[in-house]
Amino acid sequence: MNAIAVWLILSAACGVLFQHPSAASGWKEFKSAESHFRVQYPSSWRRLSDNQKGLDIVNFPPGQGQHGIVLSPTGANIQVGGPPPWVRTLEEWIRANLQGTLPIEDGEIRITNPPPDGCTSFRRVVSRDDADGSGKHIFVDTEFYCSKGNRLYLVLLTNWEGDPKQAELQELALKIAQSLRTW
């Protein structure tokens, strides 16, 4: 059984795929009137900017970036937003984000009974990114692409390769993706 299948089975068994974070305490809401979505995120995470087009949050205090890179040694970043204006299809957006690298994982996440204003499909793509070109500082990007009719959204988790909390961070990013609502 491949890694994606195992991850999906474990996630479903834990209720991760169907739990809505707004029911949990300690979550905030971000709303983008420009991009027509709202999303829930943990209140312990900090916003990097007041950009109203998309959400950009980190799990560490400002000023703890490493090697000129915004992530602290144990940090993670989650961004939520819509596609660039030139993107027309999900495949086009994924290819552009991968920039010629091959994904480590790529698979659909099944949604049963999606909420009327929520995503009707998710696609999870995981890839590696050499942060500074040295081969020593590698990011893992976990992308949850959300489709709702002809609208596309992305929840992007970036963390360091080898992070012992990677699975926990990926579950959190999926919960954020599941909380996304459109209008």
DOLOGU-774543 format. One record per residue (C-alpha): residue number from 1; y, z, x. Coordinates in Angstrom, 3 decimals, always signed. Example, Ala and Ser with C-alpha at 12.3 -4.5 7.8 and 13.67 -1.06 7.14 Angstrom:
2
<rec num="1" yy="-4.500" zz="+7.800" xx="+12.300"/>
<rec num="2" yy="-1.060" zz="+7.140" xx="+13.670"/>
***
This chain:
183
<rec num="1" yy="+0.000" zz="+0.000" xx="+0.000"/>
<rec num="2" yy="+3.383" zz="-0.920" xx="+1.454"/>
<rec num="3" yy="+6.149" zz="+1.605" xx="+2.166"/>
<rec num="4" yy="+8.292" zz="+0.465" xx="-0.780"/>
<rec num="5" yy="+5.450" zz="+0.981" xx="-3.252"/>
<rec num="6" yy="+4.729" zz="+4.462" xx="-1.888"/>
<rec num="7" yy="+8.433" zz="+5.364" xx="-2.010"/>
<rec num="8" yy="+8.761" zz="+4.139" xx="-5.609"/>
<rec num="9" yy="+5.660" zz="+6.031" xx="-6.733"/>
<rec num="10" yy="+6.849" zz="+9.260" xx="-5.101"/>
<rec num="11" yy="+10.353" zz="+8.817" xx="-6.502"/>
<rec num="12" yy="+9.050" zz="+8.277" xx="-10.001"/>
<rec num="13" yy="+6.735" zz="+11.268" xx="-9.705"/>
<rec num="14" yy="+9.657" zz="+13.462" xx="-8.720"/>
<rec num="15" yy="+11.797" zz="+12.170" xx="-11.556"/>
<rec num="16" yy="+14.317" zz="+10.699" xx="-9.144"/>
<rec num="17" yy="+14.427" zz="+7.306" xx="-10.828"/>
<rec num="18" yy="+15.312" zz="+8.733" xx="-14.219"/>
<rec num="19" yy="+17.471" zz="+11.780" xx="-13.527"/>
<rec num="20" yy="+21.157" zz="+11.304" xx="-14.296"/>
<rec num="21" yy="+23.324" zz="+13.295" xx="-11.877"/>
<rec num="22" yy="+26.070" zz="+14.020" xx="-14.396"/>
<rec num="23" yy="+23.689" zz="+16.505" xx="-15.975"/>
<rec num="24" yy="+23.663" zz="+18.430" xx="-12.699"/>
<rec num="25" yy="+26.498" zz="+20.710" xx="-11.719"/>
<rec num="26" yy="+28.453" zz="+20.054" xx="-8.542"/>
<rec num="27" yy="+29.092" zz="+16.359" xx="-9.129"/>
<rec num="28" yy="+32.439" zz="+14.566" xx="-9.393"/>
<rec num="29" yy="+33.301" zz="+11.262" xx="-11.020"/>
<rec num="30" yy="+35.051" zz="+8.295" xx="-9.424"/>
<rec num="31" yy="+36.481" zz="+5.593" xx="-11.684"/>
<rec num="32" yy="+37.680" zz="+2.166" xx="-10.584"/>
<rec num="33" yy="+39.801" zz="+0.448" xx="-13.223"/>
<rec num="34" yy="+40.132" zz="-2.569" xx="-10.916"/>
<rec num="35" yy="+36.380" zz="-3.034" xx="-10.368"/>
<rec num="36" yy="+35.378" zz="-1.823" xx="-13.877"/>
<rec num="37" yy="+32.915" zz="+0.900" xx="-12.954"/>
<rec num="38" yy="+32.555" zz="+4.643" xx="-12.746"/>
<rec num="39" yy="+30.076" zz="+6.604" xx="-10.698"/>
<rec num="40" yy="+29.046" zz="+10.220" xx="-10.071"/>
<rec num="41" yy="+28.838" zz="+11.707" xx="-6.563"/>
<rec num="42" yy="+28.197" zz="+15.173" xx="-5.064"/>
<rec num="43" yy="+31.318" zz="+17.339" xx="-4.854"/>
<rec num="44" yy="+30.277" zz="+18.451" xx="-1.354"/>
<rec num="45" yy="+30.928" zz="+14.900" xx="-0.067"/>
<rec num="46" yy="+34.479" zz="+13.946" xx="+1.018"/>
<rec num="47" yy="+36.388" zz="+10.793" xx="+0.101"/>
<rec num="48" yy="+37.624" zz="+8.830" xx="+3.111"/>
<rec num="49" yy="+40.452" zz="+7.089" xx="+1.261"/>
<rec num="50" yy="+42.280" zz="+6.895" xx="-2.030"/>
<rec num="51" yy="+41.233" zz="+3.256" xx="-2.462"/>
<rec num="52" yy="+40.815" zz="+2.703" xx="-6.201"/>
<rec num="53" yy="+38.784" zz="-0.482" xx="-5.771"/>
<rec num="54" yy="+35.696" zz="+1.357" xx="-4.508"/>
<rec num="55" yy="+34.352" zz="+4.737" xx="-3.456"/>
<rec num="56" yy="+33.898" zz="+5.645" xx="+0.248"/>
<rec num="57" yy="+32.481" zz="+9.135" xx="+0.938"/>
<rec num="58" yy="+30.987" zz="+11.085" xx="+3.881"/>
<rec num="59" yy="+28.967" zz="+14.285" xx="+4.141"/>
<rec num="60" yy="+30.915" zz="+15.796" xx="+7.062"/>
<rec num="61" yy="+34.484" zz="+16.977" xx="+7.747"/>
<rec num="62" yy="+37.037" zz="+14.415" xx="+8.941"/>
<rec num="63" yy="+37.411" zz="+13.993" xx="+12.703"/>
<rec num="64" yy="+33.723" zz="+14.438" xx="+13.560"/>
<rec num="65" yy="+33.032" zz="+10.760" xx="+14.292"/>
<rec num="66" yy="+31.026" zz="+9.848" xx="+17.386"/>
<rec num="67" yy="+31.649" zz="+7.158" xx="+20.044"/>
<rec num="68" yy="+34.595" zz="+5.684" xx="+18.123"/>
<rec num="69" yy="+32.344" zz="+5.294" xx="+15.099"/>
<rec num="70" yy="+33.206" zz="+7.085" xx="+11.876"/>
<rec num="71" yy="+29.816" zz="+8.843" xx="+11.491"/>
<rec num="72" yy="+29.191" zz="+12.263" xx="+12.997"/>
<rec num="73" yy="+25.882" zz="+12.713" xx="+14.877"/>
<rec num="74" yy="+24.209" zz="+14.062" xx="+11.716"/>
<rec num="75" yy="+26.509" zz="+12.338" xx="+9.222"/>
<rec num="76" yy="+26.130" zz="+9.769" xx="+6.509"/>
<rec num="77" yy="+28.485" zz="+7.459" xx="+4.627"/>
<rec num="78" yy="+28.100" zz="+6.088" xx="+1.099"/>
<rec num="79" yy="+30.234" zz="+3.259" xx="-0.244"/>
<rec num="80" yy="+30.257" zz="+1.980" xx="-3.822"/>
<rec num="81" yy="+31.966" zz="-1.181" xx="-4.982"/>
<rec num="82" yy="+31.827" zz="-4.716" xx="-6.230"/>
<rec num="83" yy="+31.241" zz="-7.893" xx="-4.240"/>
<rec num="84" yy="+33.812" zz="-9.808" xx="-2.214"/>
<rec num="85" yy="+35.563" zz="-12.432" xx="-4.379"/>
<rec num="86" yy="+33.696" zz="-15.353" xx="-2.773"/>
<rec num="87" yy="+30.222" zz="-13.977" xx="-3.660"/>
<rec num="88" yy="+28.634" zz="-15.760" xx="-6.618"/>
<rec num="89" yy="+25.008" zz="-14.537" xx="-6.514"/>
<rec num="90" yy="+23.058" zz="-11.468" xx="-5.502"/>
<rec num="91" yy="+21.128" zz="-13.457" xx="-2.881"/>
<rec num="92" yy="+24.374" zz="-14.716" xx="-1.361"/>
<rec num="93" yy="+25.710" zz="-11.144" xx="-1.109"/>
<rec num="94" yy="+22.507" zz="-9.820" xx="+0.469"/>
<rec num="95" yy="+22.443" zz="-12.653" xx="+3.058"/>
<rec num="96" yy="+26.084" zz="-11.992" xx="+3.944"/>
<rec num="97" yy="+25.488" zz="-8.256" xx="+4.376"/>
<rec num="98" yy="+22.387" zz="-8.770" xx="+6.511"/>
<rec num="99" yy="+24.331" zz="-11.122" xx="+8.825"/>
<rec num="100" yy="+21.182" zz="-12.852" xx="+10.008"/>
<rec num="101" yy="+19.109" zz="-9.706" xx="+10.614"/>
<rec num="102" yy="+15.763" zz="-9.275" xx="+8.904"/>
<rec num="103" yy="+15.434" zz="-6.436" xx="+6.406"/>
<rec num="104" yy="+13.054" zz="-3.577" xx="+7.174"/>
<rec num="105" yy="+12.389" zz="-3.252" xx="+3.425"/>
<rec num="106" yy="+13.373" zz="-5.367" xx="+0.436"/>
<rec num="107" yy="+12.216" zz="-4.745" xx="-3.113"/>
<rec num="108" yy="+13.079" zz="-4.398" xx="-6.774"/>
<rec num="109" yy="+13.331" zz="-0.984" xx="-8.411"/>
<rec num="110" yy="+12.064" zz="-1.026" xx="-11.959"/>
<rec num="111" yy="+14.363" zz="+0.422" xx="-14.606"/>
<rec num="112" yy="+12.849" zz="+1.466" xx="-17.902"/>
<rec num="113" yy="+15.265" zz="+1.945" xx="-20.778"/>
<rec num="114" yy="+18.519" zz="+1.316" xx="-18.878"/>
<rec num="115" yy="+21.611" zz="+2.827" xx="-20.490"/>
<rec num="116" yy="+23.746" zz="+0.255" xx="-22.360"/>
<rec num="117" yy="+26.573" zz="+0.531" xx="-19.817"/>
<rec num="118" yy="+24.341" zz="+1.049" xx="-16.764"/>
<rec num="119" yy="+22.588" zz="-1.248" xx="-14.331"/>
<rec num="120" yy="+19.806" zz="-3.371" xx="-15.773"/>
<rec num="121" yy="+18.214" zz="-4.016" xx="-12.373"/>
<rec num="122" yy="+18.279" zz="-2.579" xx="-8.858"/>
<rec num="123" yy="+17.280" zz="-4.110" xx="-5.566"/>
<rec num="124" yy="+16.803" zz="-1.930" xx="-2.487"/>
<rec num="125" yy="+17.354" zz="-3.517" xx="+0.939"/>
<rec num="126" yy="+17.026" zz="-1.509" xx="+4.163"/>
<rec num="127" yy="+18.140" zz="-2.868" xx="+7.544"/>
<rec num="128" yy="+19.116" zz="-1.751" xx="+11.057"/>
<rec num="129" yy="+22.549" zz="-2.320" xx="+12.575"/>
<rec num="130" yy="+23.514" zz="-1.902" xx="+16.247"/>
<rec num="131" yy="+26.724" zz="+0.123" xx="+15.804"/>
<rec num="132" yy="+28.374" zz="-0.724" xx="+19.128"/>
<rec num="133" yy="+26.263" zz="-3.539" xx="+20.634"/>
<rec num="134" yy="+24.667" zz="-1.265" xx="+23.241"/>
<rec num="135" yy="+21.306" zz="-0.856" xx="+21.496"/>
<rec num="136" yy="+21.734" zz="+2.926" xx="+21.808"/>
<rec num="137" yy="+23.553" zz="+3.687" xx="+18.562"/>
<rec num="138" yy="+21.631" zz="+2.278" xx="+15.617"/>
<rec num="139" yy="+22.637" zz="+2.669" xx="+11.987"/>
<rec num="140" yy="+20.196" zz="+2.349" xx="+9.110"/>
<rec num="141" yy="+21.785" zz="+0.693" xx="+6.086"/>
<rec num="142" yy="+20.139" zz="+1.310" xx="+2.721"/>
<rec num="143" yy="+21.649" zz="-0.926" xx="+0.066"/>
<rec num="144" yy="+21.099" zz="-0.494" xx="-3.658"/>
<rec num="145" yy="+22.319" zz="-3.640" xx="-5.396"/>
<rec num="146" yy="+23.010" zz="-3.156" xx="-9.102"/>
<rec num="147" yy="+23.095" zz="-5.985" xx="-11.626"/>
<rec num="148" yy="+24.632" zz="-5.644" xx="-15.070"/>
<rec num="149" yy="+24.809" zz="-9.008" xx="-16.798"/>
<rec num="150" yy="+26.800" zz="-11.265" xx="-14.482"/>
<rec num="151" yy="+28.393" zz="-8.315" xx="-12.654"/>
<rec num="152" yy="+27.179" zz="-7.067" xx="-9.288"/>
<rec num="153" yy="+27.725" zz="-3.729" xx="-7.580"/>
<rec num="154" yy="+26.500" zz="-2.135" xx="-4.354"/>
<rec num="155" yy="+25.794" zz="+1.424" xx="-3.295"/>
<rec num="156" yy="+25.537" zz="+1.357" xx="+0.507"/>
<rec num="157" yy="+24.193" zz="+4.318" xx="+2.487"/>
<rec num="158" yy="+24.765" zz="+4.233" xx="+6.257"/>
<rec num="159" yy="+23.208" zz="+6.878" xx="+8.504"/>
<rec num="160" yy="+21.866" zz="+7.147" xx="+12.054"/>
<rec num="161" yy="+18.384" zz="+5.883" xx="+12.868"/>
<rec num="162" yy="+15.989" zz="+8.803" xx="+13.276"/>
<rec num="163" yy="+17.925" zz="+11.064" xx="+10.897"/>
<rec num="164" yy="+15.384" zz="+13.620" xx="+9.631"/>
<rec num="165" yy="+17.191" zz="+13.647" xx="+6.267"/>
<rec num="166" yy="+16.918" zz="+9.894" xx="+5.741"/>
<rec num="167" yy="+14.588" zz="+10.075" xx="+2.710"/>
<rec num="168" yy="+16.788" zz="+12.759" xx="+1.111"/>
<rec num="169" yy="+19.908" zz="+10.667" xx="+1.721"/>
<rec num="170" yy="+18.232" zz="+7.577" xx="+0.262"/>
<rec num="171" yy="+17.271" zz="+9.536" xx="-2.869"/>
<rec num="172" yy="+20.874" zz="+10.714" xx="-3.189"/>
<rec num="173" yy="+22.206" zz="+7.152" xx="-2.828"/>
<rec num="174" yy="+19.781" zz="+6.015" xx="-5.542"/>
<rec num="175" yy="+20.985" zz="+8.804" xx="-7.850"/>
<rec num="176" yy="+24.566" zz="+7.656" xx="-7.273"/>
<rec num="177" yy="+23.502" zz="+4.071" xx="-8.049"/>
<rec num="178" yy="+21.776" zz="+5.238" xx="-11.231"/>
<rec num="179" yy="+24.951" zz="+6.991" xx="-12.350"/>
<rec num="180" yy="+26.982" zz="+3.751" xx="-12.120"/>
<rec num="181" yy="+28.448" zz="+2.709" xx="-15.460"/>
<rec num="182" yy="+30.400" zz="-0.466" xx="-16.215"/>
<rec num="183" yy="+32.804" zz="-1.702" xx="-18.869"/>
***
